Amino acid sequence: MKTKIILILLAGIIFAGVSYGADDGPLVGVIDWLKYRDRKTASEYDKTDFWAGIALSPSTGKFASICSETSKDNAGIIPKDKCNAKDARPVVLCCNGWCSLALGVNAAKDNLSWGVGWGGSRETAERYALETARERDQDAKVVYSIFAREPLSTGAIAYAPTTGRWGYSSGYGRGDASRAVNYCGDQNAKVFVDPQKCSWMALALGDDKDAYGWAYAGNRIDAENSALAECRKQTKNAKIAVSFCTNGISH
């Protein structure tokens, strides 16, 4: 059975939870709508309930997420599909609050240590996810957190073959492309944009500056593998130059 800890925070009567283990469904948290002063999003000014969810594939280490969903079911189904793995399943869902995932670093792939948490703040969710994961792996680390009421965002990567320089940006909508070019430092740089708000983008580079591979996917591993595969078709010694999440906070 899955181990669960439920805590009631008297300030605001916010529930938080942590969990790890078997297949008895995701940990689910519901937080009363609050006016989040530090996150002035479009959804902040109404009382619509928004869900976030994280799914995990223990055999591959893939994890994926979604936010801004008004459907609890979709908050579990969408990240599960994004993992692109047979054993992927939703491990934590939260309405109006934060979801966090912590992973162990010492266990073999077939015995991955992990913990999840949810709460009214990122700090609460991450604290419980970490505490639970460290019951089985003292070196476990928080790898990802996402806020239910955060609008979905896309991202952009800019790459200049003449110089080998690159830059990226996320969370600024149509402004991401120009910001990525500015960070790259070359106004003639090629720009790649995630058109589907998939959550992860990656750029791979090799020996030949004119050769590159870029990709977007629902999880980091697939994005990096796709970028590497494309780059290896064109040049040797392909390596990931950058990979980043367009939604949520990665560590």
C-alpha positions as CSV (number, residue, x, y, z in Angstrom):
1,M,0.0,0.0,0.0
2,K,1.0,3.6,-0.6
3,T,2.2,5.5,2.5
4,K,0.3,8.8,3.0
5,I,0.7,11.7,5.3
6,I,-2.0,14.3,5.5
7,L,-1.3,17.6,7.3
8,I,-3.7,20.4,8.1
9,L,-2.2,23.9,8.2
10,L,-4.3,26.0,10.5
11,A,-3.4,29.2,8.6
12,G,-6.0,29.1,5.9
13,I,-7.0,25.5,6.5
14,I,-4.9,24.3,3.6
15,F,-4.3,20.6,3.2
16,A,-1.0,19.2,2.0
17,G,0.1,15.6,1.3
18,V,3.0,13.3,0.3
19,S,3.1,9.9,-1.0
20,Y,5.1,7.2,-2.7
21,G,4.7,3.6,-3.7
22,A,2.3,1.3,-5.3
23,D,-0.5,1.5,-7.9
24,D,-3.5,2.6,-5.8
25,G,-3.9,5.8,-7.7
26,P,-2.4,9.3,-7.5
27,L,-2.3,11.4,-4.4
28,V,-5.0,14.1,-4.8
29,G,-5.2,17.5,-3.0
30,V,-7.8,20.2,-3.2
31,I,-7.2,23.7,-1.9
32,D,-9.9,26.3,-1.6
33,W,-9.5,29.1,-4.1
34,L,-7.1,31.7,-2.9
35,K,-5.9,35.1,-4.3
36,Y,-2.3,34.3,-4.9
37,R,-0.6,37.7,-4.5
38,D,2.7,36.6,-5.9
39,R,1.2,35.1,-9.1
40,K,-0.9,37.5,-11.0
41,T,-2.3,35.3,-13.7
42,A,-5.4,35.5,-15.8
43,S,-7.0,32.8,-13.7
44,E,-6.2,34.6,-10.4
45,Y,-9.1,36.9,-10.7
46,D,-11.9,34.4,-10.8
47,K,-12.9,31.4,-8.7
48,T,-12.6,28.7,-11.3
49,D,-10.9,25.6,-10.0
50,F,-7.8,24.6,-11.9
51,W,-5.9,21.3,-11.7
52,A,-2.3,20.4,-12.1
53,G,-0.9,16.9,-12.3
54,I,2.4,15.0,-12.6
55,A,2.8,11.5,-14.0
56,L,5.8,9.2,-13.7
57,S,7.3,6.2,-15.4
58,P,9.4,4.4,-12.7
59,S,11.1,2.1,-15.3
60,T,12.3,5.0,-17.5
61,G,12.5,7.9,-15.1
62,K,10.3,9.9,-17.4
63,F,7.9,12.4,-15.8
64,A,5.5,14.8,-17.4
65,S,2.9,17.4,-16.2
66,I,0.0,19.6,-17.0
67,C,-1.6,22.7,-15.4
68,S,-4.6,25.0,-15.9
69,E,-6.9,22.1,-16.4
70,T,-10.5,22.4,-15.3
71,S,-10.9,18.7,-15.5
72,K,-9.5,16.5,-12.8
73,D,-9.5,13.5,-15.1
74,N,-7.5,15.4,-17.8
75,A,-4.9,16.4,-15.1
76,G,-4.1,12.7,-14.8
77,I,-4.6,11.5,-18.4
78,I,-2.6,14.2,-20.2
79,P,0.7,13.9,-18.3
80,K,0.4,10.1,-18.4
81,D,0.2,10.3,-22.2
82,K,3.1,12.8,-22.3
83,C,5.4,10.3,-20.5
84,N,5.2,8.0,-23.6
85,A,5.9,4.9,-21.4
86,K,3.9,1.8,-20.7
87,D,4.1,2.0,-17.0
88,A,3.5,5.7,-16.7
89,R,0.8,6.8,-14.3
90,P,-0.4,9.9,-12.5
91,V,1.2,10.2,-9.1
92,V,0.0,13.5,-7.8
93,L,-2.9,15.9,-8.7
94,C,-3.7,19.2,-7.0
95,C,-6.6,21.6,-7.4
96,N,-5.6,25.3,-7.1
97,G,-2.2,24.5,-5.5
98,W,1.2,23.1,-6.2
99,C,2.4,19.6,-7.2
100,S,6.0,18.4,-6.7
101,L,8.0,15.4,-7.5
102,A,11.3,14.2,-5.9
103,L,13.4,11.3,-7.3
104,G,16.1,9.2,-5.7
105,V,19.5,9.0,-7.3
106,N,21.0,5.8,-5.9
107,A,18.4,3.1,-6.8
108,A,18.5,1.0,-9.9
109,K,16.0,1.8,-12.7
110,D,13.7,-1.0,-11.7
111,N,13.5,0.2,-8.2
112,L,13.3,4.0,-8.6
113,S,12.7,5.9,-5.3
114,W,10.3,8.8,-5.6
115,G,8.0,11.0,-3.6
116,V,5.3,13.5,-4.3
117,G,3.7,16.3,-2.4
118,W,1.0,18.9,-2.8
119,G,0.2,22.1,-1.0
120,G,-0.8,25.7,-1.1
121,S,2.8,26.8,-1.7
122,R,5.7,25.5,-3.7
123,E,7.7,25.2,-0.5
124,T,5.1,23.0,1.2
125,A,4.7,20.7,-1.8
126,E,8.5,20.3,-2.3
127,R,9.1,19.7,1.4
128,Y,6.7,16.8,1.6
129,A,7.8,15.3,-1.7
130,L,11.5,15.4,-0.6
131,E,10.7,14.0,2.9
132,T,8.9,11.0,1.5
133,A,11.5,10.2,-1.2
134,R,14.2,10.4,1.4
135,E,12.6,7.6,3.4
136,R,14.1,5.3,0.8
137,D,16.9,7.3,-0.6
138,Q,18.7,9.9,1.6
139,D,20.1,11.6,-1.5
140,A,16.8,12.1,-3.3
141,K,16.2,15.5,-4.8
142,V,13.2,17.6,-5.9
143,V,13.2,17.6,-9.7
144,Y,10.0,19.3,-10.6
145,S,7.1,21.5,-9.4
146,I,4.1,23.0,-11.1
147,F,1.3,25.4,-10.0
148,A,-2.3,24.5,-11.0
149,R,-3.3,28.1,-11.7
150,E,-0.3,28.9,-14.0
151,P,-1.3,29.5,-17.6
152,L,0.3,27.1,-20.1
153,S,3.2,28.6,-21.9
154,T,5.4,27.8,-24.8
155,G,9.1,28.5,-25.5
156,A,11.7,29.3,-28.1
157,I,15.3,28.4,-28.9
158,A,17.6,30.6,-31.1
159,Y,20.8,29.2,-32.6
160,A,23.4,30.9,-34.7
161,P,25.4,28.4,-36.9
162,T,28.0,31.0,-37.8
163,T,29.1,31.4,-34.1
164,G,27.7,28.3,-32.4
165,R,25.9,30.5,-29.9
166,W,22.4,29.8,-28.6
167,G,19.8,31.3,-26.4
168,Y,16.3,30.4,-25.1
169,S,13.2,31.9,-23.5
170,S,9.9,30.7,-22.1
171,G,6.8,32.1,-20.5
172,Y,6.6,35.3,-22.6
173,G,4.3,34.1,-25.4
174,R,5.1,35.8,-28.7
175,G,8.0,37.6,-27.0
176,D,9.9,34.4,-26.5
177,A,11.3,34.3,-30.1
178,S,12.8,37.8,-29.8
179,R,14.1,37.2,-26.3
180,A,15.8,34.0,-27.4
181,V,17.5,35.8,-30.2
182,N,18.7,38.6,-27.9
183,Y,20.1,36.0,-25.5
184,C,21.8,34.3,-28.4
185,G,23.4,37.6,-29.4
186,D,23.0,37.2,-33.2
187,Q,20.0,38.8,-34.9
188,N,20.4,36.3,-37.8
189,A,20.0,33.3,-35.6
190,K,17.6,30.5,-36.5
191,V,14.5,30.4,-34.2
192,F,12.6,27.2,-33.1
193,V,9.3,27.5,-31.3
194,D,7.3,24.8,-29.5
195,P,3.9,25.2,-31.2
196,Q,2.0,22.8,-28.8
197,K,3.0,24.0,-25.3
198,C,4.4,20.5,-24.7
199,S,6.5,21.3,-21.6
200,W,10.1,20.5,-22.8
201,M,12.4,21.8,-25.5
202,A,16.0,20.7,-26.3
203,L,18.9,21.7,-28.6
204,A,21.7,19.3,-29.5
205,L,25.0,20.4,-31.1
206,G,28.0,18.5,-32.5
207,D,31.3,19.0,-34.2
208,D,29.9,20.8,-37.2
209,K,28.4,24.2,-36.3
210,D,26.1,24.0,-39.2
211,A,24.5,20.8,-37.9
212,Y,22.1,20.8,-35.0
213,G,19.0,19.1,-33.7
214,W,16.1,20.5,-31.8
215,A,12.9,19.0,-30.5
216,Y,9.9,19.5,-28.2
217,A,8.1,16.8,-26.2
218,G,6.0,16.2,-23.2
219,N,8.9,15.0,-21.1
220,R,12.6,15.9,-20.9
221,I,14.0,12.5,-21.9
222,D,12.0,12.3,-25.2
223,A,12.9,15.9,-26.1
224,E,16.6,15.3,-25.5
225,N,16.6,12.0,-27.3
226,S,14.9,13.4,-30.4
227,A,17.2,16.4,-30.5
228,L,20.2,14.1,-30.3
229,A,18.9,11.7,-32.9
230,E,18.4,14.6,-35.4
231,C,21.8,16.1,-34.7
232,R,23.6,12.7,-35.0
233,K,22.3,12.3,-38.6
234,Q,24.4,15.3,-39.6
235,T,27.5,15.4,-37.4
236,K,29.6,13.5,-34.8
237,N,29.8,13.9,-31.1
238,A,26.3,15.3,-30.7
239,K,25.6,16.6,-27.2
240,I,22.7,18.4,-25.5
241,A,23.5,22.1,-25.4
242,V,20.3,23.0,-23.5
243,S,17.0,21.5,-22.4
244,F,14.4,23.3,-20.4
245,C,10.7,23.1,-19.3
246,T,8.2,25.6,-20.7
247,N,5.7,24.9,-17.9
248,G,6.5,24.4,-14.3
249,I,9.8,24.6,-12.4
250,S,12.6,22.1,-13.0
251,H,15.7,21.7,-10.7
